[in-house]
Amino acid sequence: MIAEAGAGDLIEEHGCIYLYKSERGGEAAARDAAFREKHGVKLERLSAQEVRDLEPHLAPLYRGGIWFKDAYVIASPERLARLLARAIVSRGGQFIAGVACDLRVEGMSAVIRANDKVLSADRVVIAAGAWSRELAAKVGDHVLLDTERGYHVLFPQARELLTRPACYPEHGFYMTPMADGLRAAGTVELGGLEAPANWKRTMMIRKAVKTLVPSAGEGTSEWMGFRPSMPDSLPVIGSSPRTDRVIYAFGHGHLGVTMAGITGQLVSELVTCARTSLDIDPLRSDRTL
Ligand SMILES: Cc1cc2nc3c(=O)[nH]c(=O)nc-3n(C[C@H](O)[C@H](O)[C@H](O)COP(=O)(O)OP(=O)(O)OC[C@H]3O[C@@H](n4cnc5c(N)ncnc54)[C@H](O)[C@@H]3O)c2cc1C
């Protein structure tokens, strides 16, 4: 779909690196690496010198790292979304902007009310991220969806300083070279959908980036985002247990972009009543948690 949408040049394939500073961090990284390798993840262990050769602008605070070779970056998720949307419209799809505030099943149809519009369809897909809980409740499904809030700071002058995403797990955020600059984003805050943002978190990210990439310059464009998270870290993908007119696709937590492709495929299979290409029973909305 990326290729069909003409978005291939947004994909940058240089893997990503996890770094560690202490012997203890190295031991934890080695355990993680062994586990991941067992599950087919391609990776390479790096000495401090090898990290330096790959990323000379990182302050040499590391003892070593792990290079995940298959990871790739979408240089601009916004541009990708726009190109995918354009491809959908060119094939006859339609976008109708509005806030869905009611959802009902009437006979053979699912009916959505959004602002002053009423839309009726054979099937409705609820993919409203952290806000999906309320919509699922409209058809009587109670899901334990919450939000893990994360924070972002962009360093516009630092685009060229890293070739691939780098992170120290102990700092809780990634530094990723994107089209607009170096994106430092991450941390986890359990603060719900309503509480104001806590900008101390972005101050902490700014301070840490100064230490980790000393020439990164000043950060701009701060934001807080709502990861839609389930208690067991698995998404909800599948029909409502009450009606196959309503299909759920939310709760992807930290990995919603990573899992977007497979989620889209599964949803298209559900909508067309085809056999799903994965067993999605563990992802049902009424699973025991
Ligand atoms: C700081 C940060 C860094 C991240 N980094 C990564 C990463 O590197 N890789 C990765 O894979 N994932 C990452 N994630 C996670 C990823 O962003 C989420 O998992 C993903 O956005 C979830 O996608 P979604 O479509 O389910 O929800 P969202 O992206 O939240 O989209 C839901 C949409 O539904 C709309 N909506 C809500 N309610 C209604 C309604 N009633 N009517 C109409 N529309 C509605 C919202 O406005 C929103 O546009 C990161 C998240 C954060 C916060």
The ligand as a Gaussian input file, in Angstrom:
#p B3LYP/6-31G(d) Opt

LIG

0 1
 C        5.035000      10.041000      21.931000
 C        4.548000       8.838000      21.177000
 C        5.439000       8.124000      20.366000
 C        5.005000       6.996000      19.654000
 N        5.889000       6.327000      18.850000
 C        5.475000       5.249000      18.159000
 C        6.372000       4.543000      17.308000
 O        7.540000       4.901000      17.173000
 N        5.912000       3.459000      16.634000
 C        4.625000       3.024000      16.758000
 O        4.252000       2.026000      16.143000
 N        3.739000       3.671000      17.547000
 C        4.140000       4.763000      18.261000
 N        3.261000       5.408000      19.096000
 C        1.933000       4.838000      19.304000
 C        0.966000       5.198000      18.190000
 O        0.977000       6.598000      17.979000
 C       -0.453000       4.725000      18.560000
 O       -0.429000       3.355000      18.891000
 C       -1.369000       4.943000      17.356000
 O       -1.465000       6.318000      17.046000
 C       -2.763000       4.395000      17.618000
 O       -3.463000       4.540000      16.413000
 P       -5.040000       4.640000      16.384000
 O       -5.414000       4.933000      14.979000
 O       -5.635000       3.440000      17.059000
 O       -5.398000       5.883000      17.339000
 P       -5.090000       7.419000      17.119000
 O       -3.822000       7.608000      16.351000
 O       -5.214000       8.060000      18.463000
 O       -6.261000       7.888000      16.175000
 C       -7.594000       7.886000      16.612000
 C       -8.332000       8.958000      15.855000
 O       -9.727000       8.860000      16.142000
 C      -10.231000      10.169000      16.307000
 N      -11.439000      10.087000      17.145000
 C      -11.535000       9.828000      18.470000
 N      -12.807000       9.820000      18.864000
 C      -13.555000      10.067000      17.755000
 C      -14.952000      10.182000      17.523000
 N      -15.843000      10.026000      18.488000
 N      -15.376000      10.462000      16.261000
 C      -14.484000      10.613000      15.227000
 N      -13.148000      10.503000      15.406000
 C      -12.682000      10.232000      16.655000
 C       -9.098000      10.926000      16.992000
 O       -9.262000      12.316000      16.815000
 C       -7.901000      10.372000      16.241000
 O       -7.656000      11.109000      15.066000
 C        3.665000       6.562000      19.790000
 C        2.775000       7.282000      20.587000
 C        3.208000       8.412000      21.274000
 C        2.219000       9.185000      22.112000

